[in-house]
Amino acid sequence: MTTLIIGPTNAGKTKLLESNTLQQLLDGPPAEDSNTIFGVELSSVSTATAKQKLTGKSYLHYNLLHGIPIDAEFCPKSFHITQDLEAILASKAIDTAIVLVSPLEELLDRAKKRKVTPEGSLGTQKYCNEKWINALTKIDLFAAYYLLLDHLERYGIAYKVIYSSTSFESGFAHSDKVYIHHNLRGRYIETPATSEIERIVAMPGCVYQAVDLPRNRSTGVKGYKHLGGARSRTFDRIFDEKLDGGSLLDIGCANGDFLFRAERLGATKVTGIELDKDRYEAAVETGKLLQSKATIYNNSFVDTHEIEPHDYVTLMNVIHHISDFEKFLAKAAAMAKKALIIEFPLLSDPKFGETLNSDISLKDKILKKAVLPLLNGLPLVGISSADVDQTYVFSSSGMKSIIMKKIGGFTSCYAIESPIKDRAIHIYKRQRNLH
């Protein structure tokens, strides 16, 4: 099987292959017949061809930026890793991966000074300084790493994250996926002890979102079967623009998953509001563990006056708990400089159905399959009940009318499917050309 050694140009892949550090990372010496193949030798190959070429190979030296268009719009929703890398990962020839991360400033400095590059069977080639400086400057590395790790996990490939920097005598140090964004900015963080991580996992407020923690741990989703572990999938669906250098306000942030994911994608300002004390405390303690710069308030949104507008405002599965929902939505909209993102239960929501009288019960197949979906197309608001932990539910058309016509200020609305049954996600944007 093959070990994938991957990172952007000048991340130290060749240096790692020539160092004793590699043996330590692999928990033993490399095979005597070890060989190295370079990613450019696998350009435009199918999955079957990749598997054939990697048979018996020990190391695959791969430039993370290989084949990526300089102006690629990296984002979880709309961008996929290149077909070349996809074919390699899908081949099942990769046994393990070593992901190298270097500070962007160091990468640029090395790119300016470098003269040649090894290209395997192609021999040593002249290094294209201008090309790679341009790539490092324009390509969103925060998103590139986020997507790479998502694919490694999807294909079941074990990996280690290594910080590659001149600040270490050996040039390398163990890191973790939750600290990659810090590493890219030149900050190294030692991985916390397992006991500290488990303390966070055991907190009462760590029940709603599966937040990624160091050492491949995460908080759990306990007692919320309707979520189906969907929060991370929801995040990846709703953001279709770069977050690098941007800001996010998450109203009802629970234990902070959206905030910390946004930071991993390069957001520099993240703010959360959480009314539940246990979830708030869990978010704060998790933020400390992740070395987050998030500001989190334990207060009601309408009573929190310190908050400034952010690029993106997320309001996920909160509005159906709010009695004065129009006032709440108006303030949330005022905080959104680029987009307001809302997830809410539809009229077909089963909890809402429980509040209807027996004459129009959701158990009626005609109502369930025909009438309620039809009503979701009309501008309606349903009065629910505190008995089922809902104040109101909304038709898709009703929510759109409230935001676009009554509150105003947005030029477009996009509806996307929620991973949660009988709920909808709306994305309201200030400018049409942002989508």
DAFEN-V65600 format. One line per field, one symbol per residue. phi: phi as a letter, one per 30 degrees, with the letter a starting at -180 (. if undefined). Layout:
# DAFEN-V65600
phi: ???
This chain:
# DAFEN-V65600
phi: .ccdcbldeidjdddddccdeddddchlddddcebbbceddcdhcddddddddddidcbcdbdecdideecdddaedccbdddededddddidddabcccbbeeddedddddcdcbbdbiddidcdddededdddddcdddedddededededdcicdbbcbdcaddcedjbadbaddceddedciccbddddeddddddeddeddbcbcddbdhicadcccibdddhidddddedddccbdceicbbccdidhcjedddddddcjdcbbbbbbdddddeddddddedddhdcdcbccadddcccddcebebbcbchbddccdcdddddddddddcdcacbbcaddddeddddddddddbddddddddcbddeddddcdbbcdcaddcibcbbbddddddddddcddijccabbcbdddceibbbcccbdbdddd
